[in-house]
Amino acid sequence: MNKAQFEALAEAYGGDIARWPDAVREDAALLAGAHPEFARAVLTRQGQLDEALDTLPRAVASRDLFERIVASAAAARRRPRWLAWLAGASVGTALAGAAAAGLVMGVQLSQASAVSAEASAQAVADLDVFGVSEEG
């Protein structure tokens, strides 16, 4: 864990490492031991924010809001799976089209350079080097 990750976790979970996810607590403790001033500053700042948030009144969602959220989640789960497949297929189609366009451009450019190389070679071969005097 680096300092940026530590700070992001503190911002997400607060100033008490014990409230952080189990998977990151040990790494967080190791970083705090290696950089105590940094860890203390971050945890103190987030702890102050935790205290300020704890003083705010807790809002309770209405039963109607709860039921609307649950209903919208259930509706999202009922969407046909082929829609998700179609979205993935469209991305694949776009990538395949881009690859085909790149292939066509590559072939055209290589043919153009081959033609120009042949033309250059012919132009050099056509030079009458014996007709040019050495004196200029």
C-alpha positions, 0 to 999 in steps of 0.5 A, a space after each residue: 500500500 502506498 500513501 495515496 491508497 492509504 489516504 483514499 481509504 481514510 477518505 472512504 472509511 474514516 479515521 479509524 483503521 478498525 472500521 476499514 475493510 479487513 483486507 486492507 487493515 494489515 497493510 494500512 497498519 504497516 504503512 502507518 508504522 512506516 510513516 507515523 507522521 503521515 498516517 497520524 495527520 491523515 487519520 486525525 483529519 478524517 477523524 475530525 470529519 467523522 466527528 462532524 458527520 456524527 453530530 448531524 441528524 440522521 435522516 431516515 428514508 421513507 417506506 415509499 422511497 425504500 420500495 421504489 429503490 427495491 422495485 427499480 433494482 428488481 426491474 434492472 435485474 429483469 432486463 433481457 440478457 441479450 441486451 447486455 450481449 448486444 452491447 458487448 457485440 457492438 463494441 466488438 464490431 466497432 473494434 473489428 471495423 477499426 482493425 479492418 480499416 487499419 489493415 486496408 490502410 496498411 496494405 495501401 500504404 505498403 503498395 504505394 511505397 513499393 511503387 515509388 521505390 520501383 519508380 525511383 530505381 527505374 529513374 536511377 537506371 535511366 540516368 546516362 552517367 556516361 554522358 555527364 562529363 567529369 568536369 561538370 
